[in-house]
Amino acid sequence: MTISKPVLGLLVGGAIGLFDGLSGFLYPKLAPVMTSVITFSLLKGLISGAAIGYVSLKLHSMLLGILAGVAIAAALSMLLILHAGFALLWDILLPGMLLGVIVGFATQRFGSS
């Protein structure tokens, strides 16, 4: 069974985004805003994953797929940082970029054109 790159990106990005949001439970200070943390992390993962999947259709290089994934996920993470505040810069940007690396790799390696 083959799965297209955009659908694979959507699935992998959504799963990683959900786990990223759920990791907020490790920080008791986030308890009052956990619904927002989970929701925005999931949305960031879904949107990034789908976008990376579509870009991966045009790219046929592992390196370019990963770099595109990092760039797309970092751009969407920056939108969240603008909303949440720059105090959370690295807490949002680094997991977002890691999501981009993983989804970029997965779509290039396992997705079909």
Secondary structure as the mmCIF struct_conf table of DSSP 4:
data_model
#
loop_
_struct_conf.conf_type_id
_struct_conf.id
_struct_conf.beg_label_comp_id
_struct_conf.beg_label_asym_id
_struct_conf.beg_label_seq_id
_struct_conf.end_label_comp_id
_struct_conf.end_label_asym_id
_struct_conf.end_label_seq_id
STRN STRN1 SER A 4 SER A 4
HELX_RH_AL_P HELX_RH_AL_P1 LYS A 5 LEU A 22
HELX_RH_3T_P HELX_RH_3T_P1 SER A 23 LEU A 26
HELX_RH_3T_P HELX_RH_3T_P2 PRO A 28 VAL A 33
HELX_RH_AL_P HELX_RH_AL_P2 MET A 34 LYS A 58
HELX_RH_AL_P HELX_RH_AL_P3 MET A 62 ALA A 84
HELX_RH_3T_P HELX_RH_3T_P3 PHE A 86 LEU A 88
HELX_RH_AL_P HELX_RH_AL_P4 LEU A 89 PHE A 110
STRN STRN2 SER A 112 SER A 112
#
